Amino acid sequence: MSKKDDRPRPGDRIKPRKPAKVQFTSMMLQLEAFVVLFAGVALYGLRNTGYERGPLVIESPLALWLVIGVLFVVLLVMSRMVGTPMGYYAGTVVQVPVLAMGLLLPMMFVVGVVFVAMWVVSLRLGGRIDRERAQYDAEHPETAPNL
C-alpha cells in the first residue's frame, strides 16, 4: 500500500497561507480579552473582602462589568482588525488599558507587561516569518502559494 502523496505538483492551485503576523497578533489580542474577563471575575469576587485590590476601586458591580465588558469587546474587535496597518497601531494602543488594569488589580501589572512583551514579539516574529516566506516563494515559484 502506498501513502497518498500530498505534495503539490507543478500547476496545482495552492491556497495562500494566512500571514503569520496576522495570526500571532490576532491570537494575542484574543488571549488578552479573556485574561481581562477573568481579571473582572477576580475583581468582582474581591469586591467585599479585605484583600488589597489596588489604588483605583470601582465600587459598583455594574460599572466594573461595564469597564471589563467594553475592554473585552474592544480587544476582540481589534483582533479582527490586525490585517491592516491601522489595526496594528490600534492593537498597540489597546495595550495601555490592559496595563492600566493593574490600578484595579495589582497582579495585572505583571500580566500586562507579559502580554505587552508577547505583543511586541508577535509583531516582530510574525513580520520576520512573513518576509522569509515571501523570499522562499520568490525563489521557488513552482510551489509558491503566497504570490
MARVEX-977682 format. One line per 8 residues: for each residue z, x, y of N, C-alpha, C. Coordinates in nm, 4 decimals. Atoms other than C-alpha are relative to their C-alpha. Layout:
BEGIN
Z X Y Z X Y Z X Y; ...
This chain:
BEGIN
0.0000 0.0830 -0.1186 0.0000 0.0000 0.0000 0.0000 0.0871 0.1246; 0.0050 -0.0773 -0.1239 -0.0864 0.1300 0.3410 0.0678 -0.0787 0.1117; -0.0627 0.0639 -0.1165 0.1041 0.0623 0.6580 -0.1083 -0.0367 0.0996; 0.0933 0.0403 -0.1049 -0.0725 -0.1200 0.9360 0.0043 0.1034 0.1120; 0.0093 -0.0980 -0.1071 -0.1945 0.1251 1.1986 0.0082 -0.0725 0.1338; -0.0229 0.0685 -0.1275 -0.0514 0.0024 1.5323 -0.0502 0.0794 0.1203; 0.0476 -0.0807 -0.1119 -0.2012 0.2816 1.7415 -0.1264 -0.0618 0.0596; 0.1212 0.0548 -0.0622 -0.4628 0.1729 1.9947 -0.1221 0.0849 -0.0350
0.1274 -0.0666 0.0249 -0.8216 0.2571 1.9237 -0.0792 0.0022 0.1302; 0.0828 -0.0016 -0.1211 -1.0782 0.3553 2.1886 -0.0686 -0.1346 0.0207; 0.0602 0.1283 -0.0336 -1.1979 0.0426 2.3656 0.0959 -0.1176 -0.0116; -0.0986 0.1084 0.0108 -0.8867 -0.1639 2.2786 0.0610 -0.0281 0.1366; -0.0690 0.0403 -0.1234 -0.7268 -0.3590 2.5633 0.1485 0.0242 -0.0213; -0.1419 -0.0334 0.0114 -0.3779 -0.2207 2.6155 0.0735 -0.0655 0.1158; -0.0787 0.0683 -0.1030 -0.1195 -0.4267 2.8007 0.0761 0.1037 0.0839; -0.0724 -0.0956 -0.0851 0.0177 -0.2349 3.1031 0.1509 -0.0139 -0.0159
-0.1458 0.0002 0.0077 0.3817 -0.1368 3.0871 0.0579 -0.0370 0.1354; -0.0709 0.0294 -0.1243 0.6246 -0.2667 3.3442 0.0561 0.1324 0.0530; -0.0506 -0.1273 -0.0541 0.7218 0.0178 3.5815 0.1479 0.0213 -0.0319; -0.1379 -0.0347 0.0351 1.0412 0.1964 3.4793 0.0940 -0.0207 0.1183; -0.0843 0.0151 -0.1187 1.1725 0.1927 3.8361 0.0409 -0.1465 0.0181; -0.0291 0.1432 -0.0115 1.1491 -0.1871 3.8447 0.0987 -0.0424 -0.1083; -0.0896 0.0372 0.1100 1.3164 -0.2210 3.5050 0.1422 0.0496 0.0257; -0.1332 -0.0583 -0.0199 1.6042 0.0139 3.5879 0.0748 -0.0658 0.1149
-0.0688 0.0544 -0.1171 1.6816 -0.1192 3.9350 0.0322 -0.1479 -0.0179; -0.0255 0.1421 0.0259 1.6487 -0.4820 3.8293 0.1224 -0.0175 -0.0906; -0.1139 0.0092 0.0918 1.8922 -0.4279 3.5430 0.1304 0.0379 0.0693; -0.1212 -0.0396 -0.0726 2.1406 -0.2509 3.7726 0.0519 -0.1155 0.0848; -0.0432 0.1117 -0.0852 2.1458 -0.5446 4.0146 0.0507 -0.1170 -0.0828; -0.0483 0.1073 0.0872 2.1833 -0.7936 3.7302 0.1380 0.0328 -0.0551; -0.1322 -0.0407 0.0484 2.4741 -0.5969 3.5848 0.1044 -0.0106 0.1112; -0.0919 0.0110 -0.1136 2.6339 -0.5777 3.9297 0.0366 -0.1450 0.0267
-0.0268 0.1422 -0.0234 2.6016 -0.9549 3.9652 0.1097 -0.0486 -0.0938; -0.1010 0.0467 0.0947 2.8040 -1.0112 3.6516 0.1338 0.0710 0.0186; -0.1250 -0.0690 -0.0314 3.0606 -0.7471 3.7453 0.0687 -0.0689 0.1175; -0.0555 0.0735 -0.1142 3.1080 -0.9306 4.0762 0.0608 -0.1322 -0.0468; -0.0518 0.1267 0.0537 3.1523 -1.2566 3.8862 0.1322 0.0219 -0.0737; -0.1238 -0.0282 0.0729 3.4153 -1.1012 3.6579 0.1112 0.0446 0.0944; -0.0999 -0.0368 -0.1010 3.5925 -0.9490 3.9591 0.0531 -0.1261 0.0678; -0.0436 0.1278 -0.0562 3.6023 -1.3011 4.1042 0.0983 -0.0713 -0.0906
-0.0935 0.0598 0.0958 3.7689 -1.4263 3.7886 0.1349 0.0711 0.0074; -0.1243 -0.0770 -0.0118 4.0260 -1.1456 3.8166 0.0735 -0.0353 0.1288; -0.0623 0.0362 -0.1278 4.0885 -1.2256 4.1829 0.0603 -0.1395 -0.0053; -0.0504 0.1366 0.0122 4.1287 -1.5940 4.1037 0.1277 -0.0014 -0.0843; -0.1185 -0.0057 0.0858 4.3770 -1.5122 3.8278 0.1185 0.0675 0.0667; -0.1073 -0.0735 -0.0675 4.5768 -1.2810 4.0548 0.0494 -0.0679 0.1273; -0.0286 0.0590 -0.1314 4.5990 -1.5215 4.3472 0.1459 -0.0401 0.0180; -0.1397 0.0441 -0.0137 4.9566 -1.6425 4.2743 0.0974 0.0971 -0.0662
-0.0881 -0.0987 0.0613 5.1022 -1.3215 4.1344 0.0480 0.0973 0.1055; -0.0527 -0.1011 -0.0913 5.2992 -1.0416 4.2943 -0.0814 0.1277 -0.0043; 0.0824 -0.1208 0.0129 5.0311 -0.7910 4.1972 -0.0719 0.0274 0.1306; 0.0682 -0.0400 -0.1239 4.8945 -0.5989 4.4933 -0.1503 -0.0131 -0.0194; 0.1445 0.0211 0.0136 4.5373 -0.7162 4.5418 -0.0790 0.0929 0.0877; 0.0773 -0.0829 -0.0916 4.4081 -0.5337 4.8428 0.0337 -0.0384 0.1422; -0.0336 0.0295 -0.1391 4.4236 -0.5286 5.2219 -0.0601 -0.1313 0.0502; 0.0625 0.1259 -0.0398 4.1951 -0.8313 5.2512 0.0325 -0.1051 -0.1061
-0.0390 0.1045 0.0941 4.3264 -1.1511 5.0931 -0.0673 -0.1304 0.0412; 0.0591 0.1319 -0.0227 4.1328 -1.4750 5.0617 0.0889 -0.0993 -0.0741; -0.0975 0.0918 0.0596 4.3937 -1.7448 5.0038 -0.0644 -0.1207 -0.0658; 0.0621 0.1216 0.0502 4.1647 -2.0408 4.9482 -0.0885 0.0301 -0.1213; 0.0869 -0.0197 0.1169 4.0165 -2.0586 4.5966 -0.1458 -0.0381 0.0290; 0.1357 0.0423 -0.0338 3.7153 -2.2426 4.7413 -0.0726 0.1101 0.0783; 0.0609 -0.1078 -0.0782 3.6489 -1.9651 4.9948 -0.0272 0.1219 -0.0877; 0.0187 -0.1127 0.0907 3.6957 -1.6988 4.7263 -0.1241 -0.0198 -0.0862
0.1150 0.0261 0.0871 3.4444 -1.8634 4.4925 -0.1292 -0.0115 0.0787; 0.1199 0.0043 -0.0843 3.2047 -1.9199 4.7800 -0.0502 0.1421 0.0271; 0.0376 -0.1394 -0.0249 3.2077 -1.5479 4.8657 -0.0567 0.0631 -0.1272; 0.0446 -0.0569 0.1278 3.1765 -1.4463 4.4997 -0.1334 -0.0605 -0.0415; 0.1235 0.0687 0.0387 2.9063 -1.7062 4.4327 -0.1197 0.0438 0.0814; 0.1107 -0.0433 -0.0860 2.6960 -1.6041 4.7312 -0.0426 0.1417 -0.0379; 0.0338 -0.1378 0.0370 2.7145 -1.2346 4.6365 -0.0675 0.0037 -0.1375; 0.0606 0.0089 0.1340 2.6331 -1.3218 4.2728 -0.1465 -0.0424 0.0105
0.1369 0.0507 -0.0149 2.3236 -1.5204 4.3740 -0.0885 0.1015 0.0733; 0.0774 -0.1007 -0.0743 2.2108 -1.2564 4.6257 -0.0394 0.1152 -0.0919; 0.0315 -0.1094 0.0926 2.2329 -0.9849 4.3591 -0.1074 -0.0414 -0.1008; 0.1018 0.0464 0.0953 2.0330 -1.1948 4.1120 -0.1365 -0.0148 0.0666; 0.1275 0.0136 -0.0727 1.7667 -1.2755 4.3729 -0.0579 0.1381 0.0294; 0.0475 -0.1362 -0.0266 1.7463 -0.9085 4.4705 -0.0554 0.0652 -0.1260; 0.0489 -0.0604 0.1240 1.6985 -0.8156 4.1052 -0.1432 -0.0417 -0.0308; 0.1378 0.0456 0.0206 1.3748 -1.0163 4.1081 -0.0937 0.0514 0.1092
0.0814 -0.0465 -0.1123 1.2541 -0.8618 4.4364 -0.0287 0.1493 -0.0043; 0.0088 -0.1457 -0.0038 1.2705 -0.4949 4.3379 -0.1382 0.0565 -0.0296; 0.1344 -0.0518 0.0195 0.8992 -0.4678 4.2685 -0.0686 0.0383 0.1303; 0.0593 -0.0269 -0.1311 0.8325 -0.4333 4.6413 0.0833 0.1054 0.0735; -0.0790 -0.0986 -0.0764 0.9347 -0.1586 4.8852 0.1181 -0.0655 0.0736; -0.1091 0.0689 -0.0706 1.1405 -0.4110 5.0840 0.1108 -0.0376 -0.0980; -0.0992 0.0342 0.1017 1.3140 -0.5128 4.7623 0.0929 0.1162 -0.0310; -0.0840 -0.1174 0.0244 1.4364 -0.1569 4.7065 0.0965 0.0228 0.1157
-0.0892 -0.0139 -0.1162 1.5744 -0.1397 5.0616 0.1090 -0.1074 -0.0031; -0.0987 0.1088 0.0062 1.7438 -0.4781 5.0223 0.1003 0.0253 -0.1120; -0.0902 -0.0339 0.1103 1.8871 -0.3670 4.6871 0.0985 0.1086 0.0399; -0.0887 -0.1058 -0.0474 2.0281 -0.0593 4.8570 0.1030 -0.0571 0.0971; -0.0912 0.0607 -0.0974 2.1793 -0.2663 5.1392 0.1059 -0.0859 -0.0696; -0.0941 0.0898 0.0678 2.3410 -0.5097 4.8950 0.1087 0.0785 -0.0754; -0.1065 -0.0809 0.0599 2.5424 -0.2178 4.7530 0.1249 0.0002 0.0887; -0.1128 -0.0025 -0.0942 2.7620 -0.2344 5.0651 0.1009 -0.1114 -0.0289
-0.1001 0.1016 0.0302 2.9203 -0.5756 4.9911 0.0672 0.0193 -0.1358; -0.0634 -0.0270 0.1301 2.9783 -0.4701 4.6308 0.1116 0.1028 0.0190; -0.1051 -0.0979 -0.0313 3.1676 -0.1658 4.7582 0.1136 -0.0646 0.0794; -0.1006 0.0656 -0.0846 3.3462 -0.3840 5.0152 0.0916 -0.0920 -0.0805; -0.0898 0.0813 0.0833 3.4873 -0.5944 4.7320 0.1280 0.0749 -0.0338; -0.1220 -0.0785 0.0185 3.7344 -0.3095 4.6980 0.1095 -0.0389 0.0974; -0.1011 0.0501 -0.0945 3.9078 -0.4608 5.0009 0.0753 -0.1190 -0.0589; -0.0646 0.1124 0.0669 3.9831 -0.7640 4.7836 0.0737 0.0442 -0.1260
-0.0536 -0.0488 0.1269 4.0459 -0.5835 4.4542 -0.0237 0.1505 -0.0035; 0.0189 -0.1443 -0.0169 4.1073 -0.2071 4.4897 -0.0806 0.0687 -0.1107; 0.0753 -0.0641 0.1081 3.9609 -0.1199 4.1485 -0.1507 -0.0140 0.0199; 0.1428 0.0174 -0.0262 3.6252 -0.2481 4.2762 -0.0577 0.1145 0.0828; 0.0505 -0.1202 -0.0671 3.6029 0.0645 4.4946 -0.0562 0.0967 -0.1041; 0.0432 -0.0903 0.1069 3.5787 0.2712 4.1760 -0.1258 -0.0546 -0.0668; 0.1149 0.0624 0.0660 3.3402 0.0264 4.0075 -0.1210 0.0019 0.0933; 0.1095 -0.0013 -0.0971 3.1319 0.0024 4.3259 -0.0631 0.1371 0.0140
0.0529 -0.1361 -0.0099 3.0978 0.3805 4.3528 -0.0824 0.0334 -0.1245; 0.0757 -0.0236 0.1237 2.9867 0.3962 3.9889 -0.1350 -0.0703 0.0064; 0.1257 0.0734 -0.0078 2.7243 0.1282 4.0494 -0.0929 0.0568 0.1076; 0.0843 -0.0631 -0.1016 2.6011 0.2964 4.3682 -0.0649 0.1252 -0.0592; 0.0556 -0.1194 0.0640 2.5584 0.6192 4.1714 -0.1092 -0.0390 -0.1005; 0.1015 0.0439 0.0971 2.3714 0.4320 3.8958 -0.1227 -0.0566 0.0708; 0.1127 0.0512 -0.0780 2.1539 0.2616 4.1602 -0.0887 0.1162 0.0459; 0.0757 -0.1170 -0.0465 2.0521 0.5996 4.3053 -0.0732 0.0649 -0.1177
0.0636 -0.0574 0.1192 1.9831 0.7355 3.9560 -0.1157 -0.0879 -0.0463; 0.1069 0.0920 0.0403 1.7773 0.4249 3.8738 -0.1228 0.0164 0.0882; 0.1119 -0.0197 -0.0923 1.5643 0.4739 4.1840 -0.0720 0.1313 -0.0275; 0.0605 -0.1327 0.0167 1.5079 0.8444 4.1260 -0.0618 0.0165 -0.1379; 0.0492 -0.0189 0.1358 1.4721 0.8471 3.7475 -0.1155 -0.0941 -0.0307; 0.1086 0.0954 0.0211 1.2583 0.5331 3.7401 -0.1278 0.0446 0.0673; 0.1175 -0.0508 -0.0702 1.0243 0.6788 4.0003 -0.0606 0.1201 -0.0706; 0.0500 -0.1180 0.0712 1.0004 1.0034 3.8088 -0.0718 -0.0387 -0.1292
0.0647 0.0458 0.1235 0.9204 0.8272 3.4818 -0.1351 -0.0625 0.0314; 0.1275 0.0631 -0.0369 0.6515 0.6217 3.6555 -0.1042 0.1044 0.0405; 0.0940 -0.1072 -0.0374 0.4946 0.9362 3.8055 -0.0496 0.0745 -0.1243; 0.0398 -0.0696 0.1233 0.4958 1.1072 3.4654 -0.0927 -0.0869 -0.0852; 0.0903 0.0909 0.0725 0.3394 0.8001 3.3029 -0.1386 -0.0001 0.0629; 0.1299 0.0009 -0.0692 0.0664 0.7941 3.5676 -0.0747 0.1301 -0.0245; 0.0637 -0.1286 0.0266 -0.0020 1.1635 3.5174 -0.0544 0.0044 -0.1428; 0.0453 0.0031 0.1394 -0.0234 1.1174 3.1392 -0.1228 -0.0897 -0.0147
0.1123 0.0933 0.0085 -0.2530 0.8174 3.1796 -0.1270 0.0604 0.0606; 0.1162 -0.0641 -0.0627 -0.4810 1.0183 3.4113 -0.0595 0.1070 -0.0910; 0.0466 -0.1041 0.0910 -0.5011 1.2962 3.1551 -0.0554 -0.0562 -0.1318; 0.0429 0.0635 0.1259 -0.5599 1.0547 2.8631 -0.0560 -0.1394 0.0287; 0.0536 0.1306 -0.0412 -0.7858 0.7756 2.9965 -0.0343 -0.0923 -0.1183; 0.0359 0.0846 0.1148 -0.8778 0.6558 2.6467 0.1162 -0.0866 -0.0485; -0.1175 0.0792 0.0398 -0.5224 0.5293 2.5882 0.0844 -0.0369 0.1203; -0.0757 0.0201 -0.1240 -0.4213 0.4659 2.9498 0.0195 -0.1494 0.0284
-0.0242 0.1418 -0.0272 -0.2566 0.1237 2.9769 0.0290 -0.0303 0.1461; -0.0433 0.0263 -0.1366 -0.1468 0.1667 3.3385 -0.1048 0.0303 0.1061; 0.1034 -0.0257 -0.1000 -0.4802 0.2434 3.5049 -0.0665 -0.1279 0.0426
